[in-house]
């Protein structure tokens, strides 16, 4: 019997790559605001806006074996230009809406299941202009570790912490060749990440190959968080 995977926000980017990779071997449920390219995939689509909607549990299976929460934000400004509302908005998108979904689906998480959340390299490495995003992503990391301890050994809970990834969410930061070159050169591996780089780590964490990994924050960041090569 195929296992069931629920992805929140999987209609493009990293979530889409995960769905595309797993569709043959798993029952994939995608809950997102837009359908994107999902018509071409063998998935079950659920119209869902994390900011406004409660997840319709009647459209989900009784057991969920894998879960990934994809929605996020990138708002980079000097702290002096940040309003309190920016911090509240980033915390809602990245953390509070995630907690709301997790509360709803937790009773359906199966034994030996896996949950994945997404942080940012900025939560563990101090970077200018990242105060708001780093704060909200840091909340995810602390939450995930505590949840991993609370739900072990039934559920594995891990976090992926990427650096900049070439997805629609980061389009404003990569909208010309000069920006792309500068961003690539900041990383020891001299390129920007792509959906496959992050998605392949997610596939591993959702699989039984990661059955002895929980409570971890895994950096997939081209080496920027740990290496100095310039």
C-alpha positions as CSV (number, residue, x, y, z in Angstrom):
1,X,0.0,0.0,0.0
2,X,1.3,3.4,-1.0
3,X,2.2,5.9,1.8
4,X,0.6,9.3,2.0
5,X,2.6,12.6,1.7
6,X,1.1,16.0,2.5
7,X,2.9,19.1,1.1
8,X,1.7,22.6,2.1
9,X,2.5,25.0,-0.7
10,X,3.8,22.5,-3.3
11,X,2.6,24.0,-6.6
12,X,6.0,25.4,-7.6
13,X,9.6,25.5,-6.6
14,X,11.0,23.1,-4.1
15,X,7.5,21.7,-3.2
16,X,6.8,21.0,-6.8
17,X,10.1,19.2,-7.2
18,X,9.3,17.0,-4.2
19,X,5.8,16.1,-5.5
20,X,7.2,15.4,-9.0
21,X,9.8,13.1,-7.6
22,X,7.5,11.1,-5.3
23,X,4.3,10.9,-7.4
24,X,4.9,7.4,-8.7
25,X,5.6,5.8,-5.4
26,X,3.4,7.7,-3.0
27,X,-0.1,9.3,-2.7
28,X,0.7,13.0,-2.8
29,X,-1.6,15.6,-1.4
30,X,-0.8,19.2,-2.3
31,X,-2.6,22.0,-0.3
32,X,-1.7,25.4,-1.8
33,X,-3.2,28.7,-2.9
34,X,-2.7,28.0,-6.6
35,X,-2.6,24.9,-8.7
36,X,0.5,25.9,-10.7
37,X,1.7,23.0,-12.9
38,X,0.0,20.3,-10.8
39,X,-2.3,19.3,-13.6
40,X,0.7,17.4,-15.1
41,X,1.3,15.4,-11.9
42,X,-0.5,12.5,-10.3
43,X,-1.4,14.4,-7.1
44,X,-4.5,15.4,-5.2
45,X,-4.9,19.1,-5.1
46,X,-6.6,21.0,-2.2
47,X,-7.3,24.7,-2.4
48,X,-5.8,26.2,0.7
49,X,-4.4,29.5,1.8
50,X,-2.6,29.1,5.1
51,X,-3.3,32.8,6.0
52,X,-7.1,32.5,5.7
53,X,-8.2,28.8,5.6
54,X,-8.5,25.9,7.9
55,X,-7.2,22.8,6.3
56,X,-10.1,20.6,5.2
57,X,-9.3,17.3,6.9
58,X,-12.1,15.5,5.1
59,X,-10.0,15.7,2.0
60,X,-7.0,14.0,3.6
61,X,-6.3,10.3,4.4
62,X,-6.7,9.0,7.9
63,X,-2.9,8.4,8.1
64,X,-0.1,10.7,6.9
65,X,3.3,9.3,6.5
66,X,5.2,12.4,5.4
67,X,4.7,16.1,5.7
68,X,6.5,19.2,4.4
69,X,5.5,22.8,5.0
70,X,6.8,25.1,2.3
71,X,5.3,28.6,2.6
72,X,7.7,31.3,3.6
73,X,8.8,34.9,3.0
74,X,12.0,36.9,2.1
75,X,12.0,40.5,3.2
76,X,15.5,41.9,3.5
77,X,15.9,45.5,4.8
78,X,18.0,47.4,7.3
79,X,16.5,47.1,10.8
80,X,16.0,50.9,11.0
81,X,13.6,50.6,8.0
82,X,11.7,47.6,9.5
83,X,8.3,48.3,11.0
84,X,7.0,46.0,13.7
85,X,4.3,44.9,11.3
86,X,7.0,43.3,9.1
87,X,8.2,41.2,12.0
88,X,4.6,40.2,12.7
89,X,3.9,39.3,9.1
90,X,7.0,37.2,8.7
91,X,6.3,35.4,12.0
92,X,2.8,34.6,10.8
93,X,3.8,33.3,7.4
94,X,6.8,31.3,8.5
95,X,5.8,30.1,11.9
96,X,2.2,30.7,13.2
97,X,0.4,29.4,10.1
98,X,2.7,26.4,10.1
99,X,1.9,25.7,13.8
100,X,-1.8,25.9,12.9
101,X,-1.5,23.3,10.2
102,X,0.6,21.0,12.4
103,X,-2.0,21.2,15.2
104,X,-4.6,20.0,12.7
105,X,-2.7,17.1,11.2
106,X,-0.8,15.8,14.2
107,X,-3.4,13.2,15.2
108,X,-3.1,11.7,11.7
109,X,0.7,11.3,11.6
110,X,1.5,7.6,11.4
111,X,4.0,5.7,13.3
112,X,7.5,6.1,11.8
113,X,6.4,9.1,9.8
114,X,8.5,12.2,9.0
115,X,7.9,15.9,9.1
116,X,10.0,18.6,7.5
117,X,10.1,22.3,8.1
118,X,12.2,25.0,6.4
119,X,14.4,27.5,8.0
120,X,17.2,29.7,6.6
121,X,21.0,29.9,6.8
122,X,20.3,33.3,8.3
123,X,18.8,31.8,11.5
124,X,22.2,30.3,12.4
125,X,24.6,32.8,10.8
126,X,24.4,36.5,11.5
127,X,23.7,38.4,8.3
128,X,22.9,42.1,7.9
129,X,19.3,43.0,6.7
130,X,18.0,39.5,7.8
131,X,16.6,40.4,11.3
132,X,13.0,39.6,10.6
133,X,13.4,36.5,8.5
134,X,16.1,35.2,10.9
135,X,13.8,35.7,13.9
136,X,10.9,33.8,12.3
137,X,13.0,31.0,11.0
138,X,14.8,30.7,14.4
139,X,11.4,30.1,15.9
140,X,10.9,27.2,13.5
141,X,14.2,25.6,14.5
142,X,13.4,25.8,18.2
143,X,9.9,24.5,17.7
144,X,11.1,21.6,15.6
145,X,13.7,20.4,18.1
146,X,11.1,20.5,20.9
147,X,8.6,18.7,18.8
148,X,11.1,16.1,17.8
149,X,11.8,15.3,21.5
150,X,8.1,15.3,22.4
151,X,7.1,12.9,19.6
152,X,10.1,10.6,19.4
153,X,10.1,7.7,18.6
154,X,6.8,7.9,16.6
155,X,7.6,10.9,14.4
156,X,10.9,12.2,13.0
157,X,11.0,16.0,12.8
158,X,13.8,17.8,11.0
159,X,14.5,21.2,9.5
160,X,16.3,22.1,6.2
161,X,18.1,25.5,6.3
162,X,18.9,26.6,2.8
163,X,20.8,29.6,1.6
164,X,19.5,31.6,-1.4
165,X,17.6,29.3,-3.8
166,X,16.6,30.1,-7.4
167,X,12.8,29.9,-6.9
168,X,9.9,32.3,-7.6
169,X,10.1,33.4,-3.9
170,X,13.7,34.8,-4.5
171,X,13.0,36.3,-7.9
172,X,13.5,39.9,-6.7
173,X,17.0,39.1,-5.4
174,X,18.0,37.3,-8.7
175,X,16.3,39.4,-11.4
176,X,19.5,40.3,-13.3
177,X,22.8,38.8,-14.2
178,X,24.8,41.0,-11.9
179,X,22.8,40.0,-8.9
180,X,23.0,36.4,-9.8
181,X,26.8,36.6,-10.2
182,X,27.2,38.4,-6.9
183,X,25.0,36.0,-5.0
184,X,26.8,33.0,-6.5
185,X,30.2,34.3,-5.5
186,X,29.2,34.7,-1.9
187,X,29.0,30.9,-1.7
188,X,32.1,28.7,-1.5
189,X,30.6,26.4,-4.2
190,X,30.2,29.5,-6.4
191,X,26.6,29.0,-7.5
192,X,23.1,29.7,-6.3
193,X,21.1,26.8,-5.0
194,X,18.2,25.3,-7.0
195,X,15.0,23.5,-6.2
196,X,16.6,20.1,-6.8
197,X,19.5,20.8,-4.3
198,X,17.0,21.4,-1.5
199,X,14.4,18.9,-2.7
200,X,16.8,16.0,-2.8
201,X,17.5,16.6,0.9
202,X,13.8,16.7,1.6
203,X,13.3,13.4,-0.3
204,X,15.9,11.8,1.9
205,X,14.3,13.1,5.1
206,X,10.9,11.9,4.0
207,X,12.2,8.4,3.2
208,X,13.1,5.5,5.5
209,X,16.7,6.1,4.7
210,X,16.6,8.8,7.3
211,X,15.1,6.6,10.0
212,X,17.8,7.4,12.5
213,X,17.7,11.2,12.0
214,X,15.5,13.5,14.0
215,X,15.7,16.9,15.7
216,X,18.3,18.1,13.2
217,X,18.7,21.4,11.3
218,X,20.5,20.5,8.1
219,X,22.2,23.2,6.2
220,X,22.0,23.0,2.4
221,X,23.7,26.2,1.6
222,X,26.7,25.9,-0.8
223,X,29.0,26.0,2.3
224,X,28.2,29.6,3.2
225,X,27.4,28.9,6.9
226,X,30.6,27.2,7.7
227,X,33.3,28.0,5.2
228,X,35.4,31.1,4.4
229,X,37.0,30.8,1.0
230,X,37.5,34.5,0.1
